[in-house]
Amino acid sequence: MREFIVEADGGSRGNPGPAGYGAVVCDAATGQTLLEAAEYIGVATNNVAEYRGLLAGLRAAHTLDPAATVHVRMDSKLVIEQMSGRWKIKHPSMKPLATEARTVFPPDRVTYEWIPRAENKHADRLANEAMDAGARGEQWSPGDSVAELEAGPIAKAAAAAGSSAAAAGTPAVVAAGHQDAPGTTTRGWTSAPDLGAPATLVLLRHGETPLTPQKRFSGSGGTDPALSAAGRDQAHRVADALARRGTVQTVLASPLARTRETAEIVAARLGLDVVVEDGLRETDFGAWEGLTFGEVRDRYPDDLNAWLADPAARPTGGGESFAEVAARIAVTKDELVTAHAGRTVLLVTHVTPIKTLVRLALGAPPESLFRMELSAASLSAVAYYADGNASVRLFNDTSHLR
């Protein structure tokens, strides 16, 4: 049975931005290049371009010999892990591409190997040639390609070595953690570069309202107060700070008045519009709305004790439990991360949603909500990677208010 090596890559100049892919099919025994494929695909993300490259490489191999076995080598940890079945595919734009890739050859005739970027030069050059052609308003032409010459003999030698390793059944990737180079694995908040830019959620608590200095429960079921004069000043200060950073691309806000007002001040400074996201609303505190903690303790001691001890307990009068809020926030987070992959999004929201996002990112227990201080108009940030990992980058920053 004939064996092919497929090397593929994709890139995006902007993520999302002008994108292209490249793929090369080699003879596994000799390393000889048999087919090249490349295409400018318009605006897309890095990950979509990489999947398009994989699909093109598999199709090219299929045209040569539909009965062959194929060993895929890519420097995209994401694609390799997902196609190997070790990571879930969450992004809706990648699912159909992965499904289609699995139909080109029977799954038992395709193996996958992660390789360092330096060993994927041929496909990388092809992808860049395709993007260069797109920038000129053209499509890539094989007659103009110099990718194989620029890649040199190293890639071919590596391809042959990769074929031998695959035949011997040597595992090519480490499933736990992110492999940055052969034989090394990093864990925790770091992420391999081939995962692409994360979706970064910058979390802004709204500015003060008349209830804030009094530390009264102020959720989604109360009087919906507007910002005080102090709160508006805080909003302008944080707007200036975010403008200096210059990274926010989208502004979303809870539907409550104080968050919308804060968001509008910030968005005006950034030259952006405000999109209202209902999932970012504060907890409904039921009969506790407008009361201080001490007043709730005096009036509803049993209900308060239950609420502090059990995330499933609701405030008096049928408000939301922390468990219900966490479920709502988790769904909202997943939707936003999918919709804004590779982008920086400002979420103007409230104490409980922000603390919950941080708690979930850290994998901390529900009681950790009571151990976080979150000031009015403070900034926090969490980055979410394509493999599902999260990295807390900032928490309760108020330096812009001083």
C-alpha positions, 0 to 999 in steps of 0.5 A, a space after each residue: 500500500 502506498 504511503 503519503 506525507 501531507 504537510 499543511 499550513 494556513 495563516 491569516 494576516 489579522 486573525 481574522 484577516 486576509 488568509 490563505 493555505 498551503 499543502 504539499 503531498 510527498 512520497 513517504 519513502 523518498 520524500 519527493 514532492 508529488 503535489 502542491 496546493 495553495 489558495 487565497 481564501 479571503 478573510 478568515 481566521 488562522 485556524 480556519 485557514 489551517 483546516 482548509 490547508 489540511 482538507 486541500 492536502 488530503 484531497 490532493 493525496 486522494 487524487 494520487 491514490 485513493 487507496 493510500 495511507 496518509 501521515 499528516 504533519 502540521 505545526 498546528 497543535 489545535 488541528 492535530 489534537 482535534 483531528 486525533 480526537 483528543 480535543 473537542 471542536 467547539 468553534 462552528 466554523 471549524 466543525 464542518 471542515 473537520 467533518 469533511 476532512 474525515 471523509 476524504 480517507 477512511 479514518 484508520 488510514 490517516 495518522 496525525 503528527 505535530 511538528 515544530 514550525 521550522 519543519 513545516 517550511 514548505 507548506 508555510 511558504 505556500 500559504 504565504 505565497 497564496 496570501 501575497 497573491 491575494 494582496 495583489 488581487 490574484 490567485 496563487 499559481 503553481 508556475 510562480 511558486 518557489 516554496 519548495 526551493 526556499 524550504 530546502 532539503 531539511 523539510 524533505 528529510 524531516 518528512 522521511 523521518 516523520 514517515 519512519 516514526 509514524 510507521 513505528 507507531 511513535 506518538 508525536 504529541 503529548 496530550 497533556 499540556 501544550 507542546 512547544 518543541 520536541 520533548 518539551 511540554 508546558 502547562 497552566 496559563 501558557 499556550 502554544 502559539 499555534 493555538 492562535 490569538 485568544 478571545 480576551 474578555 476585558 471585564 469592567 464593573 460599572 461606575 458607582 450608583 447612589 447605592 454603591 457606597 452604602 453597599 446595598 444589594 443592587 441586582 437585576 430585580 431592584 430599582 435599576 439605579 443610574 450612575 451617580 456623579 462619581 460613577 460618571 467620573 469613574 466611567 470617563 477615567 476608565 474610558 481614557 485608560 482603555 483608549 490609551 491601551 487601544 486594544 478593545 474592538 467591541 463593547 458589550 453591556 448588561 441591559 441595566 441602566 448603570 452598565 449601559 451608561 458606563 458602556 456608552 461613555 467608554 464606547 464614545 471615547 473608543 469610537 465604538 457602538 454598544 451591544 446589549 447582552 442580556 446574559 451579563 445582567 446582575 443576579 436578581 437578589 429578590 426581596 434583598 434588593 436595596 437592603 444592606 447586608 446587615 439589614 438582610 441578616 436582621 430580617 432574613 437570617 435563615 435565608 441568608 445563612 443558607 445562601 452563604 452556605 449553598 450555591 443552589 440557595 436563592 435569596 428571599 422572595 425567589 431571586 437567583 441562586 449563585 448556581 443559576 447565575 453561574 450556568 447563565 454566565 457559562 453559556 454567555 461566555 461560551 457564546 462570546 468566546 466563539 463569536 469573538 475568537 482572536 479579538 479583545 472584547 470589553 464586557 461592562 457588567 456587575 460584581 457577580 458576573 465578573 467574579 463568576 467568570 474569574 472563578 470559572 476560569 480558575 476552576 475555583 469553588 463557589 465559595 471563592 466568590 466571597 473572597 474576592 474584592 471588586 471595586 466600582 469601575 475596576 478592570 479585570 481580564 480573562 483570555 480564552 484559548 481555542 483548546 478551552 484553557 483560560 488565563 486570568 490576566 488582570 483582576 480588580 485593577 483601579 490604577 486608572 482611578 488614582 
